[in-house]
């Protein structure tokens, strides 16, 4: 809040008896006091709600074909933090799921807002992108687990309500630290003269996703990587941590049977164990969100031979522990604020939808007619993508995309409802007017992959037209421009 935001009140009659300079000095002190009050009295809280489905078996997301889970390896959680000053309450958190459609996020926020009075625009929720959770939206041959959705909505909303009633005096800090040991670009340029057929019958793609170890046809990665871990944390007045919210640009790890929070859940457990050694059994919630990582994974295809195969969950635990060590190191170096401004912008923009061209429909209908003779579990990629083209035909020509920008002191957060390519995240970070910038993907909705126009031209899985990748080819340019405008509005 600044001086022009303050309402002007009539001065008491006795003010006319004061010397003019003294009167204005006292007025200025009043304005400064009001400004400090609006930034002071920081509070925070955090909860981790178990959102594991109440029934089994249940289908899992993250695959083109249905894949059932018959057991629970580790619980799925909604991890939530609230930060508040005297003017603004801000909710940020993750839900252990692959991708979450906007209507599910909206239902959670609406229910929590009704109970707490927190505006829905002041809530930033995202999917972690674990592939070991029930599908909430239809992708490829996997339909939503509709019976699970009301359960997830109710439990997550109750988590926000519970955290709201647990707010306590706090200090806030932020930091960034790098860990380059687990992030690799999964898209590779092919050598000249090398090609492969994509699901649309074309051999024009010059980039391939996950090409395999020791592939003689690949040349170099088709994009950068981002090793930075951004950290936002809340501390009790007694010095113990309430919550650490970290952000890392790693798609997911995988390698587990049954329902699992993947390395996002393992990270929370590892970090809690590390902090317990110092702070004992004080309540604490660790949160790890997904940064811009639509083209990033944990596999380094620059290696000529595959590394030794690990046991189930071993790689998840290995990555989680190492990232938690980095975050713990950054936490120890933080500087803490007793007062700071919090401001939020939310904007909805319209973006075009890519659909099949007229000349493609004969091929699509022919492929689908032949596919009817087979069980869906035996469908080829071409058949699956032909079905996706048919489903996209019923999409509107433009869709609403929700963006958020948040300022907490000199720390910035932007969110996108997409699987965002890392170079887009790096641009948003380097061009931010704030000292430190976090980029949260898969937030507040789901609108598929977000490649750059150049990545679209190169082709590859993430660009293939489907419900997993349907935004117009210039979508990244429009999204970045809008987020930069929103950050500029928040800049002091």
Helices and strands as residue ranges (DSSP letters): G 3-5, G 13-17, H 20-39, E 43-50, E 58-60, E 67-69, E 77-84, E 89-95, H 102-116, G 120-122, E 123-127, H 146-164, E 168-178, E 184-185, E 187-190, E 207-209, E 218-221, E 228-236, E 241-248, H 262-279, E 285-290, E 296-297, H 314-332, E 336-337, E 342-352, G 358-360, H 361-371, G 376-378, H 381-392, E 398-408, E 411-415, E 419-420, H 422-430, E 436-440, E 449-450, H 453-458, G 461-463, H 475-490
